Amino acid sequence: MIELRATSEDFGMRFDVFLARNINGLSRKKAGDLINKGDVLVDGRRVYKNYVIQADQLISYDLESIEISKLKPNPEIKVSMLYEDPDLVVVFKPAGIHCAPLHPNEECTLVHGLLAIYPEMEDVGFSPLDPGICHRLDFWTSGVLLAARTQSAFLGLANSFKSHQVEKKYLAIVIGNPPDSFTVDEPIGHPSRRSKKVVVGERKGRGLIEARTTFSVKKRIGNFALVEANTFYGAMHQIRAHLSWAGFPLLGDELYGGLHESAGRFWLHAQSVCFATPSNNQKLTVSAPIPDDFKNRMDALRSC
């Protein structure tokens, strides 16, 4: 029996669409047929194909009922290693690339490059579309990304993420003059099925997830600031939404009220990740260097 775990990013998606996106080579029609036959279950029960997926639900199916096409490794995707051992790998994700494909036809994501180096990862994880990937970073977010090389390591790390035992630190260029330190302790939800953004502070939001982020100012540059964000949670767009809610949106993050940038991106960098290694439960912190374009944007703000 194969199991997929729905994330907050999947919330509000039709079941047949979710299945087609997460099983490589499966059409939406075929997905609907499998659902109607009862070959795919949600939390152990049958549902209709137009069922709306909720975060953290478990989708299960039998390999014999579905023909799966696995992702093809792509050695042209260069991967920068930050740490590796027999259980896991931590890599640097550049801005402007997806961690894993959003649909089966994508062939140039970071996970395609990882599979070229670690072919054993193809059978690791909850979904054949993001084998081994333990968490995701937005398309324009750079920095540390954690992936597992074995299923046992993946399950251990997945449990650490779920129980908020993984600490992640980010650097963000924000608009305004925030306090030296501040905390946003507000839940995150979805206003509707089709919304691309999340909402903060809604106590009855769809797919509501508790979320807490602490912030501290590292540098002030006129009407901008370099802020460090610290979180143990993993809600979709958490830092972006919490900064916007606090009145200090990310520079370039137009979705959450930030100013437009000519580079067409926002400025968020996953600086480090701290977790317990699955094999011996030893605390490990891995950091990623600040990319040149991030540094250059800071220098440009200083010269204004």
N, C-alpha and C positions, 0 to 999 in steps of 0.2 A: 504493500500500500504506500503510495506517494502522498506527501502532505505539503501544502502551501500555506503560508501564514500571511493573511492580509495585513497591510500596514495602514497607517493614517493617510497615506497618499492614495490608497485604494478606496477610501471611504466614499460612499455615494455612487459607486460604479455599478452598472448592471452586471449580474452574475455572468451572463454569456460573454460580455465584453471583457470582464476580468479574466475569464478562463482563456479566451483567445489571445489576450495580451501576454499571459504568463506561461502558456504552453507553446513552445516554438513550433511553427508550421500548422497550428490548429486554426481553422477558419471559424468565424463567428457562427455560421450555420451548423458546422460540425459540433461546436461547443453546445449550441442549443439542443441538438439531437441527443448528445450524451447526458445533458441535464434532464431532459424529458424522460429518458430511459432510466434515470436513477443511478447512473454510473458515477456521478460526482456528488459528493455530499458536503454540506456546510455544517460544521460542528456536529457531525454524525447524523444529520437528518436531510431528507429530500426537500428541495425548494424549487420554485419556478425559475425559468431562465431570466425573467425580468426582476428577480429578487435583487434588492439593493444591499451591496456588501457593506459590512461594518468593520471598523478597525479591529485587528487582533483575532479575527475569526479564523478557524482552521478549516481548510478545504482539502478533502481527501478523495483519491481516486485510485483505481487499480491500473497498473501498467498494461495489463492485457487488453483493457478497453480503449486505450489511447496510444496512438503511435507518436512518439516524441522525437522531434529533430533537435539535437543538441546544438548549441552555439558553436560556430567554427572559430578556432583560434586565429588571431590576426597579428602576426609578428611585426607588421608595420607600425602598430601602436606601441610607441616606446614607453616603458614603465620605469620610473625612478624609485628604487628601493630605499626605504628608510630603516627597515628592520625585517629580519626573517628568521624563522626557526622551523623545525619539522611540522609544527602545528599551524602556524599562521604567518602572515606577511603584512607589513604596514608599508604603504606606498604613498608617494606624493601625487595627488590629483591636480593637474593644471586647471585653471579656469577655462571654460569654453569647450568642455567635453563632458558627456554623460558618464556616470559611473557604470551603468548597465543599460541595455536597450529598453526603450519604452514600448517597442513593438518588435516582432520577430525579424523584420527586414533590416534592422540596423546592424551594421557590421564594424563600426568604428568607435566603440566605446572602450572604456578602461578595462572592463572585464574581458573583452576580446584579447587585449594585450596580455592580461594576466594568464589566460588560458594557454597562450603560446609558450609561457615560461613554466607554468604549473598545470599540466594537463590533468592531474588528479583532481583538480578543483571542479571539473565538469559534473561530478556526482555529489557535490557538497552543497548543502543549503536547503531552503524550502521551495525554491522556484528554479526551473531550468533556464529562466531568462536572466537571473543574477546569481549564478553559482559562486558560492563562497563569500559573497559580499555581506558583511555584518551590519552595515549602516550605509546611508547615502548622503552625498553632498549635492547641493543644487548645481545646475549647469555652470553658473558663474562663480561658484565658490571654489577656492583652491585649498590645498592643504592635505592633512593626514586622512587616510582611508584605511580601514582595518578589514582584512579578509582572512578567511579560514582555509586551510589546506586539507583538513580532515573533517568528517561529519561530527565526530565527538567534540572537536574543538569548536566547531560552529555552534553546536547546541549549548555548550558551556558559555560561550560568549553571548549568545542570544539571551540566555537566562540572566547574565550580568547586565545587559542593556535593559531588559524588561524590569529588573529589580533596581534600576538606577544606580548601579555600582560602577559605571564607566563615566569618568570625568572628562569632559571635552572643553578646551579653551579655544576661543576665537579672537581674532583681531578685526575690528570694524572701523571704517571711516564714516562718521556720522555727521549729520547737519545739526548745528546749534551748539549750545554750551551746557552740557549736562552736569549734574553734581559730580564731585570727585568720585563718589561711589553711590550706587543705588541698586535696588532689587525690584524686579517685577515678578510677583507671585500670583499669576492670573491664569486660569485655564484657557485652553485653545480649542476652538470648535470650527465647524464649517457652516456657513450661512445657507448653503444650498448644495444640491448634488453637482451642479455644473460650475460652481464658483472655483476660480483658480487661486483664490486667496483664502486665508483663514481669518477668524475673528477672535478677539481677545476679550476676556472678562464676561462672556456670555455664559451664565450658569446653566442654561438649558440648550446649549448649542448641539448641533448634530455631531456625533462622534467625539464628544467632549473628552479632552485629555488634560489632566493636571500638569502644569508646567511652571517651573521657577528658574529664573535666570538672574545671576548677579553680574553687575557691570562696574568697572573701574576705569577712570580716565588715565591714559598713559601720556598723552600730549595734547595740547590745545593749539590750534592753528586758526586764528581769526574766528570766523563763525563755524569752524569745523573742529572735530576732535577725533583722536585715535583712541578707541575704547577697547578694553579687553572684556570679553563675555565668557562666563563660566556656567556650564550647565551639566547636570546629571541626567537630564531628560532627553527625549528624542522626538518631540512633536514636530510635525511638518511646519517648516518656515518659522520655527520658534523664535530664534534670535531676531529675524527680520520683523516679525509681527510684534514682539515685545518692545523692540526699539521704537517702532512706529507708535505704539500705544503710549509709550512714555514721552513722546513728543520729539524724539531724536532719530528720525529715519536714516537708514543707510544711504549714503551718497550714491546716486544712480539707481536706486531701487524704486522705480516709478510705480510698481504694483502696490507698494506700501507708503507712498507719499514722498519718496525721495526725488531730488532733482535729476533731470535727464543728464546723462553723460555722453559725450561724443564717442566714447569707446563702446557705447551700447551695453554696458555692464554695470553691476554694483560691486562694491568693494568689501568683500568678506573673505577672511582667510582662516581656515581651521589650523590653529597653531600647534596644538598638541592633543594627545589622547592618553589617558592613564587608566589602566585596567589590570586585573589579575590574570596571569597566564594560565590557560586551562590545564597544563601538564603538572605544574607544581604550586599554583596559587600564589606566585610571587608577584608583587606589584611592579608594574613596568610602565614607564612614561616614554613616549616617542614624540619627538617634535619635528616640525617641518620648517624649512627656511622660508622667509618671506620672499615671494617672487619679485622679480625686477619691476614688473609693471605696477605692482602695489607700491613699491618704494618710490618709483618715478612719480606716481600720482601724489604721494605725500610731499615730495620735493616741489612739485608744481604748485601745490596749495600754499607752501611756505613762501614761494616767490611772488604770489599774487598781492 
